[in-house]
């Protein structure tokens, strides 16, 4: 089991990065939504082909397990906060942490 942190550039309202998860590269795009006061996440293949688009980052909720289409990372992604409180734009990487839990975790068995 491994837990990996996925960091966001909260200074930018839209950011994009390549993240390696369990031997595969994915493109993550994060977009800040002022109206909803939340971050949204897109996951794409390295050639920018969409896998999952428009996932709202919700605190302490598993974000990708309900998606069963091909290409979805096999583990879990959670926006973790030990106090279970809502976040503001700049709280990510400070008090709230976007983490990936690898598929070999016993919770996923």
DSSP file (Angstrom, degrees, kcal/mol; ACC not computed):
  #  RESIDUE AA STRUCTURE BP1 BP2  ACC     N-H-->O    O-->H-N    N-H-->O    O-->H-N    TCO  KAPPA ALPHA  PHI   PSI    X-CA   Y-CA   Z-CA
    1    1 A X              0   0    0      0, 0.0     2,-0.3     0, 0.0   102,-0.1   0.000 360.0 360.0 360.0 140.5    0.0    0.0    0.0
    2    2 A X        -     0   0    0      2,-0.0   100,-2.4   100,-0.0     2,-0.5  -0.996 360.0-153.1-140.5 146.0    1.1    3.5   -0.8
    3    3 A X  E     -A  101   0A   0     -2,-0.3     2,-0.4    98,-0.2    98,-0.2  -0.985  17.9-171.2-119.1 122.1   -0.4    6.9   -0.3
    4    4 A X  E     -A  100   0A   0     96,-2.8    96,-3.2    -2,-0.5     2,-0.4  -0.924  17.2-133.9-115.5 135.9    0.7    9.6   -2.7
    5    5 A X  E     -A   99   0A   0     -2,-0.4     2,-0.6    94,-0.2    94,-0.2  -0.750  10.1-154.6 -89.1 134.6   -0.1   13.2   -2.4
    6    6 A X  E     -A   98   0A   0     92,-3.3    92,-0.5    -2,-0.4     2,-0.2  -0.945  19.1-150.7-104.4 116.3   -1.3   15.0   -5.6
    7    7 A X        -     0   0    0     -2,-0.6     2,-0.4    90,-0.1    90,-0.1  -0.590   5.0-151.5 -92.5 151.7   -0.5   18.7   -5.2
    8    8 A X        -     0   0    0     -2,-0.2     2,-1.2     8,-0.0     3,-0.1  -0.905  19.5-128.2-116.6 146.9   -2.4   21.6   -6.8
    9    9 A X    >   -     0   0    0     -2,-0.4     3,-1.3     1,-0.2    21,-0.1  -0.781  30.0-178.9 -89.6  91.5   -1.1   25.0   -7.9
   10   10 A X  T 3  S+     0   0    0     -2,-1.2    -1,-0.2     1,-0.3    81,-0.1   0.607  72.0  70.8 -73.1 -10.9   -3.7   27.0   -6.0
   11   11 A X  T 3  S+     0   0    0     -3,-0.1     2,-0.4    79,-0.1    -1,-0.3   0.774  94.2  64.0 -72.7 -25.5   -2.2   30.3   -7.2
   12   12 A X  S <  S-     0   0    0     -3,-1.3     3,-0.1     1,-0.1    -3,-0.1  -0.836  74.9-146.9-100.9 134.9   -3.6   29.4  -10.7
   13   13 A X  S    S+     0   0    0     -2,-0.4    19,-3.1     1,-0.2     2,-0.4   0.759  94.9  30.8 -70.1 -24.0   -7.3   29.2  -11.3
   14   14 A X  E    S+E   31   0B   0     17,-0.2     2,-0.3     2,-0.0    -1,-0.2  -0.990  75.7 167.7-134.5 125.9   -6.5   26.5  -13.9
   15   15 A X  E     -E   30   0B   0     15,-2.4    15,-2.8    -2,-0.4     2,-0.4  -0.971  14.3-163.5-138.2 156.0   -3.5   24.2  -13.7
   16   16 A X  E     +E   29   0B   0     -2,-0.3     2,-0.3    13,-0.2    13,-0.2  -0.998  15.0 163.4-140.6 138.2   -2.5   21.0  -15.5
   17   17 A X  E     -E   28   0B   0     11,-2.5    11,-3.1    -2,-0.4     2,-0.5  -0.991  36.1-115.5-152.8 157.4    0.1   18.4  -14.5
   18   18 A X  E     -E   27   0B   0     -2,-0.3     2,-0.4     9,-0.2     9,-0.2  -0.839  32.0-171.8 -94.9 132.3    1.3   14.9  -15.3
   19   19 A X  E     -E   26   0B   0      7,-3.1     7,-2.5    -2,-0.5     2,-0.6  -0.990  16.3-142.1-127.2 131.7    1.0   12.5  -12.4
   20   20 A X  E     +E   25   0B   0     -2,-0.4     2,-0.5     5,-0.2     5,-0.2  -0.846  23.4 178.0 -95.4 120.4    2.3    8.9  -12.4
   21   21 A X  E >   -E   24   0B   0      3,-3.0     3,-1.6    -2,-0.6    53,-0.1  -0.977  67.1 -22.7-126.5 117.6    0.0    6.5  -10.6
   22   22 A X  T 3  S-     0   0    0     -2,-0.5    -1,-0.1     1,-0.3     3,-0.1   0.874 128.5 -45.6  51.5  45.5    0.9    2.8  -10.4
   23   23 A X  T 3  S+     0   0    0      1,-0.2     2,-0.4    -3,-0.0    -1,-0.3   0.449 120.0  98.4  84.0   0.9    3.2    2.9  -13.4
   24   24 A X  E <   -E   21   0B   0     -3,-1.6    -3,-3.0    -5,-0.0     2,-0.4  -0.942  66.5-130.0-121.8 145.2    0.9    4.9  -15.7
   25   25 A X  E     -E   20   0B   0     -2,-0.4    21,-0.5    -5,-0.2     2,-0.3  -0.753  25.8-178.8 -93.1 138.9    1.0    8.6  -16.5
   26   26 A X  E     -E   19   0B   0     -7,-2.5    -7,-3.1    -2,-0.4     2,-0.6  -0.954  24.7-129.7-130.7 150.8   -2.2   10.7  -16.2
   27   27 A X  E     -EF  18  44B   0     17,-2.7    17,-2.7    -2,-0.3     2,-0.5  -0.914  23.2-164.2-100.2 125.4   -2.9   14.3  -16.9
   28   28 A X  E     -EF  17  43B   0    -11,-3.1   -11,-2.5    -2,-0.6     2,-0.5  -0.937   4.0-170.1-108.9 130.0   -4.7   16.1  -14.1
   29   29 A X  E     -EF  16  42B   0     13,-2.1    13,-2.5    -2,-0.5     2,-0.4  -0.985   4.1-164.0-119.9 130.5   -6.3   19.4  -14.7
   30   30 A X  E     -EF  15  41B   0    -15,-2.8   -15,-2.4    -2,-0.5     2,-0.4  -0.945   4.8-172.5-116.7 134.0   -7.7   21.4  -11.8
   31   31 A X  E     -EF  14  40B   0      9,-2.4     9,-2.4    -2,-0.4     2,-0.4  -0.991  18.0-137.6-129.9 128.3  -10.1   24.3  -12.2
   32   32 A X  E     - F   0  39B   0    -19,-3.1     2,-0.7    -2,-0.4     7,-0.2  -0.723  12.8-155.1 -85.2 131.2  -11.3   26.7   -9.5
   33   33 A X  E  >> - F   0  38B   0      5,-3.1     5,-1.5    -2,-0.4     4,-1.4  -0.903   8.1-171.9-108.7 103.9  -15.0   27.5   -9.6
   34   34 A X  T  45S+     0   0    0     -2,-0.7    -1,-0.2     1,-0.2    55,-0.0   0.879  84.7  54.1 -62.3 -39.6  -15.6   30.9   -8.0
   35   35 A X  T  45S+     0   0    0      1,-0.2    -1,-0.2     2,-0.1    -2,-0.0   0.895 120.4  30.8 -63.6 -40.5  -19.4   30.5   -8.1
   36   36 A X  T  45S-     0   0    0      2,-0.2    -1,-0.2    -3,-0.1    -2,-0.2   0.515 100.6-132.3 -95.6  -7.9  -19.3   27.2   -6.3
   37   37 A X  T  <5 +     0   0    0     -4,-1.4     2,-0.3     1,-0.2    -3,-0.2   0.937  68.5 107.8  53.4  51.9  -16.2   27.9   -4.2
   38   38 A X  E   < -F   33   0B   0     -5,-1.5    -5,-3.1    -7,-0.0     2,-0.3  -0.982  69.0-114.0-152.0 160.4  -14.7   24.6   -5.1
   39   39 A X  E     -F   32   0B   0     18,-0.3    18,-2.9    -2,-0.3     2,-0.3  -0.764  25.1-157.2 -93.6 144.2  -12.0   22.8   -7.2
   40   40 A X  E     -FG  31  56B   0     -9,-2.4    -9,-2.4    -2,-0.3     2,-0.4  -0.929   7.3-152.3-118.7 149.1  -12.9   20.6  -10.1
   41   41 A X  E     -FG  30  55B   0     14,-2.6    14,-2.8    -2,-0.3     2,-0.4  -0.965   8.9-167.7-127.4 136.5  -10.7   17.8  -11.4
   42   42 A X  E     -F   29   0B   0    -13,-2.5   -13,-2.1    -2,-0.4     2,-0.5  -0.949   8.4-157.0-115.5 142.6  -10.3   16.3  -14.8
   43   43 A X  E     +FG  28  52B   0      9,-3.3     8,-2.6    -2,-0.4     9,-2.1  -0.988  20.7 170.7-121.1 128.4   -8.3   13.1  -15.5
   44   44 A X  E     -FG  27  50B   0    -17,-2.7   -17,-2.7    -2,-0.5     6,-0.2  -0.885  36.4-102.3-132.8 161.1   -7.0   12.4  -19.0
   45   45 A X    >   -     0   0    0      4,-2.9     3,-2.1    -2,-0.3     4,-0.2  -0.364  52.7 -93.5 -71.7 163.7   -4.6   10.1  -20.8
   46   46 A X  T 3  S+     0   0    0    -21,-0.5    -1,-0.1     1,-0.3   -20,-0.1   0.736 127.3  57.5 -56.0 -23.7   -1.2   11.5  -21.7
   47   47 A X  T 3  S-     0   0    0      2,-0.1    -1,-0.3   -20,-0.0     3,-0.1   0.118 124.0-102.9 -93.6  22.4   -2.5   12.6  -25.1
   48   48 A X  S <  S+     0   0    0     -3,-2.1     2,-0.5     1,-0.2    -2,-0.2   0.658  71.3 150.1  66.8  19.5   -5.2   14.7  -23.5
   49   49 A X        -     0   0    0     -4,-0.2    -4,-2.9     1,-0.1    -1,-0.2  -0.739  51.6-113.2 -80.2 124.3   -8.0   12.2  -24.2
   50   50 A X  E     +G   44   0B   0     -2,-0.5    -6,-0.2    -6,-0.2     3,-0.1  -0.265  41.7 167.4 -62.8 139.8  -10.5   12.5  -21.4
   51   51 A X  E    S-     0   0B   0     -8,-2.6     2,-0.4     1,-0.4    -7,-0.2   0.683  78.5  -1.7-108.1 -57.4  -11.0    9.7  -18.9
   52   52 A X  E    S-G   43   0B   0     -9,-2.1    -9,-3.3    19,-0.1    -1,-0.4  -0.998  73.1-167.1-136.2 133.3  -13.1   11.5  -16.3
   53   53 A X  E     +     0   0B   0     -2,-0.4   -11,-0.2   -11,-0.2   -12,-0.0  -0.936  58.6  14.3-124.0 144.8  -14.1   15.2  -16.5
   54   54 A X  E     +     0   0B   0     -2,-0.4     2,-0.7     1,-0.2   -12,-0.2   0.831  64.7 169.8  72.6  36.6  -15.6   17.6  -14.0
   55   55 A X  E     -G   41   0B   0    -14,-2.8   -14,-2.6    -3,-0.2     2,-0.4  -0.724  29.0-138.1 -82.5 118.3  -15.1   15.8  -10.7
   56   56 A X  E     -G   40   0B   0     -2,-0.7     2,-0.8   -16,-0.2   -16,-0.2  -0.611  19.0-121.1 -74.8 130.4  -15.9   18.2   -7.9
   57   57 A X        -     0   0    0    -18,-2.9     2,-0.4    -2,-0.4   -18,-0.3  -0.646  36.6-176.3 -76.7 112.0  -13.4   17.9   -5.0
   58   58 A X    >   -     0   0    0     -2,-0.8     3,-1.0     3,-0.2    21,-0.7  -0.909  30.8-104.3-112.1 135.8  -15.5   17.0   -2.0
   59   59 A X  B 3  S-b   79   0A   0     -2,-0.4    21,-0.2     1,-0.2     3,-0.1  -0.355  94.4  -6.2 -66.3 133.0  -13.9   16.6    1.4
   60   60 A X  T 3  S+     0   0    0     19,-3.8     2,-0.4     1,-0.2    -1,-0.2   0.821 102.2 121.6  54.4  40.8  -13.3   13.1    2.8
   61   61 A X  S <  S-     0   0    0     -3,-1.0    18,-0.6    18,-0.2     2,-0.5  -0.998  70.5-115.3-132.3 133.9  -15.2   11.4   -0.1
   62   62 A X  B     -C   78   0A   0     -2,-0.4    16,-0.2     1,-0.1     4,-0.2  -0.579  32.6-165.8 -71.3 121.4  -13.8    8.8   -2.5
   63   63 A X        +     0   0    0     14,-3.0    -1,-0.1    -2,-0.5    15,-0.1   0.700  69.3  28.1 -91.0 -22.6  -13.9   10.6   -5.8
   64   64 A X  S >  S+     0   0    0     13,-0.3     3,-1.7     1,-0.1    -1,-0.1   0.530  84.9  93.9-122.0  -4.9  -13.3    8.1   -8.6
   65   65 A X  T 3  S+     0   0    0      1,-0.3    -1,-0.1    12,-0.2    -2,-0.1   0.771  82.0  61.4 -64.9 -24.2  -14.6    4.6   -7.5
   66   66 A X  T 3  S+     0   0    0     -4,-0.2     2,-0.6     2,-0.0    -1,-0.3   0.621  86.7  87.8 -78.0 -10.1  -18.0    5.1   -9.1
   67   67 A X    <   +     0   0    0     -3,-1.7   -15,-0.0     1,-0.1    -3,-0.0  -0.793  48.9 173.2 -92.0 124.1  -16.4    5.5  -12.5
   68   68 A X        +     0   0    0     -2,-0.6    -1,-0.1     2,-0.0     3,-0.1   0.358  34.7 118.9-112.6   4.3  -16.0    2.1  -14.2
   69   69 A X  S >  S-     0   0    0      1,-0.1     3,-1.3   -18,-0.1    -2,-0.0  -0.270  75.2 -82.0 -72.8 161.4  -14.9    3.1  -17.7
   70   70 A X  T 3  S+     0   0    0      1,-0.2    -1,-0.1   -19,-0.0     3,-0.1  -0.278 110.7  30.7 -60.6 140.9  -11.5    2.0  -19.1
   71   71 A X  T 3  S+     0   0    0      1,-0.3    -1,-0.2    -3,-0.1     2,-0.2   0.251  76.4 137.8  97.2 -11.9   -8.5    4.0  -18.1
   72   72 A X    <   -     0   0    0     -3,-1.3    -1,-0.3   -21,-0.1    -8,-0.0  -0.470  67.7 -99.2 -66.6 134.0   -9.6    5.1  -14.6
   73   73 A X        -     0   0    0     -2,-0.2    -1,-0.1     1,-0.1     4,-0.1  -0.263  30.6-130.5 -52.2 140.8   -6.8    4.9  -12.1
   74   74 A X  S    S+     0   0    0    -53,-0.1    -1,-0.1    -3,-0.1    -2,-0.1   0.643  81.7  61.4 -76.0 -14.0   -7.2    1.6  -10.1
   75   75 A X  S    S-     0   0    0      1,-0.1     2,-0.3    29,-0.0    27,-0.2   0.100  90.7 -84.4 -92.3-153.6   -6.8    3.1   -6.7
   76   76 A X  E     - D   0 101A   0     25,-2.2    25,-2.8   -13,-0.1     2,-0.5  -0.910  24.2-155.2-119.4 146.2   -8.8    5.8   -4.7
   77   77 A X  E     + D   0 100A   0     -2,-0.3   -14,-3.0    23,-0.2     2,-0.4  -0.990  20.6 173.4-120.4 127.7   -8.5    9.6   -4.7
   78   78 A X  E     -CD  62  99A   0     21,-2.4    21,-3.0    -2,-0.5     2,-1.0  -0.995  33.7-138.9-135.2 136.9   -9.7   11.4   -1.6
   79   79 A X  E     -bD  59  98A   0    -21,-0.7   -19,-3.8   -18,-0.6     2,-0.3  -0.853  39.5-155.9 -91.2 102.9   -9.5   15.1   -0.6
   80   80 A X  E     + D   0  97A   0     17,-3.3    17,-2.6    -2,-1.0     2,-0.3  -0.650  29.6 160.7 -94.0 134.8   -8.5   14.5    3.1
   81   81 A X    >   -     0   0    0     -2,-0.3     3,-1.5    15,-0.2    15,-0.1  -0.909  29.4-149.1-145.8 120.8   -9.1   16.8    6.0
   82   82 A X  T 3  S+     0   0    0     13,-0.3    14,-0.1    -2,-0.3    -1,-0.1   0.733 100.0  49.5 -66.0 -21.6   -9.0   15.4    9.5
   83   83 A X  T 3  S-     0   0    0      2,-0.1    -1,-0.3     0, 0.0     0, 0.0   0.503 103.8-131.5 -92.9  -4.4  -11.6   18.0   10.8
   84   84 A X    <   +     0   0    0     -3,-1.5     2,-0.3     1,-0.2    -2,-0.1   0.886  54.9 146.7  57.4  43.9  -14.0   17.2    7.9
   85   85 A X        -     0   0    0      1,-0.1    -1,-0.2     0, 0.0    -2,-0.1  -0.789  53.3 -98.8-110.0 154.5  -14.5   20.9    7.1
   86   86 A X        -     0   0    0     -2,-0.3     2,-0.2     1,-0.1    -1,-0.1  -0.254  41.5-130.1 -65.3 156.6  -15.0   22.6    3.8
   87   87 A X        -     0   0    0    -50,-0.1     2,-0.2     2,-0.0    -1,-0.1  -0.650   6.6-141.9-108.8 163.9  -12.1   24.2    2.0
   88   88 A X    >>  -     0   0    0     -2,-0.2     3,-1.7   -50,-0.0     4,-0.5  -0.694  45.1 -87.2-112.6 172.9  -11.3   27.5    0.4
   89   89 A X  G >4 S+     0   0    0      1,-0.3     3,-0.5    -2,-0.2    -2,-0.0   0.845 125.7  39.7 -51.7 -42.8   -9.2   28.0   -2.7
   90   90 A X  G 34 S+     0   0    0      1,-0.2    -1,-0.3   -79,-0.0   -80,-0.1   0.363  92.7  85.9 -95.1   5.7   -5.8   28.1   -1.0
   91   91 A X  G X>> +     0   0    0     -3,-1.7     4,-2.1     3,-0.1     3,-2.1   0.748  62.4 102.5 -76.7 -24.0   -6.5   25.4    1.7
   92   92 A X  B <<5S+h   96   0C   0     -4,-0.5     5,-0.2    -3,-0.5   -82,-0.2  -0.410  92.5  14.5 -64.5 135.9   -5.4   22.6   -0.7
   93   93 A X  T 345S+     0   0    0      3,-3.1    -1,-0.3    -2,-0.1     4,-0.1   0.297 128.0  61.4  77.8  -5.0   -1.9   21.4    0.2
   94   94 A X  T <45S-     0   0    0     -3,-2.1    -2,-0.2     2,-0.4    -3,-0.1   0.776 129.6 -10.7-109.9 -65.1   -2.1   23.3    3.5
   95   95 A X  T  <5S+     0   0    0     -4,-2.1     2,-0.4     1,-0.2   -13,-0.3   0.537 132.7  54.3-113.4 -15.4   -5.0   21.9    5.6
   96   96 A X  B   < -h   92   0C   0     -5,-1.9    -3,-3.1   -15,-0.1     2,-0.5  -0.974  69.0-162.9-124.1 135.8   -6.6   19.7    2.9
   97   97 A X  E     - D   0  80A   0    -17,-2.6   -17,-3.3    -2,-0.4     2,-0.7  -0.972  15.1-143.9-129.2 125.4   -4.6   17.1    1.0
   98   98 A X  E     -AD   6  79A   0    -92,-0.5   -92,-3.3    -2,-0.5     2,-0.3  -0.778  34.7-178.3 -85.3 116.5   -5.6   15.4   -2.3
   99   99 A X  E     -AD   5  78A   0    -21,-3.0   -21,-2.4    -2,-0.7     2,-0.5  -0.889  25.6-148.7-124.2 149.5   -4.3   11.8   -1.9
  100  100 A X  E     -AD   4  77A   0    -96,-3.2   -96,-2.8    -2,-0.3     2,-0.6  -0.968  11.1-158.1-112.5 127.7   -4.1    8.7   -4.0
  101  101 A X  E     -AD   3  76A   0    -25,-2.8   -25,-2.2    -2,-0.5   -98,-0.2  -0.938  26.7-119.0-107.2 122.0   -4.3    5.3   -2.3
  102  102 A X    >   -     0   0    0   -100,-2.4     3,-1.7    -2,-0.6     6,-0.2  -0.123  19.7-112.7 -64.4 157.3   -2.9    2.5   -4.4
  103  103 A X  T 3  S+     0   0    0      1,-0.3    -1,-0.1   -28,-0.1     5,-0.1   0.610 109.7  70.1 -69.0 -13.2   -5.0   -0.4   -5.5
  104  104 A X  T 3  S+     0   0    0   -102,-0.1    -1,-0.3     3,-0.0     2,-0.2   0.416  71.2 119.2 -84.9   4.4   -3.0   -2.9   -3.4
  105  105 A X  S X  S-     0   0    0     -3,-1.7     3,-1.7     1,-0.1     4,-0.4  -0.473  72.4-128.9 -67.2 138.1   -4.5   -1.3   -0.2
  106  106 A X  G >  S+     0   0    0      1,-0.3     3,-0.9     2,-0.2    -1,-0.1   0.728 105.0  69.7 -63.4 -21.6   -6.5   -3.9    1.8
  107  107 A X  G 3  S+     0   0    0      1,-0.2    -1,-0.3     2,-0.1    -4,-0.1   0.795  99.8  49.3 -63.2 -27.3   -9.4   -1.4    1.9
  108  108 A X  G <         0   0    0     -3,-1.7    -1,-0.2     1,-0.2    -2,-0.2   0.539 360.0 360.0 -90.4  -7.4   -9.9   -1.9   -1.8
  109  109 A X    <         0   0    0     -3,-0.9    -1,-0.2    -4,-0.4    -2,-0.1   0.490 360.0 360.0 -73.4 360.0   -9.9   -5.7   -1.7
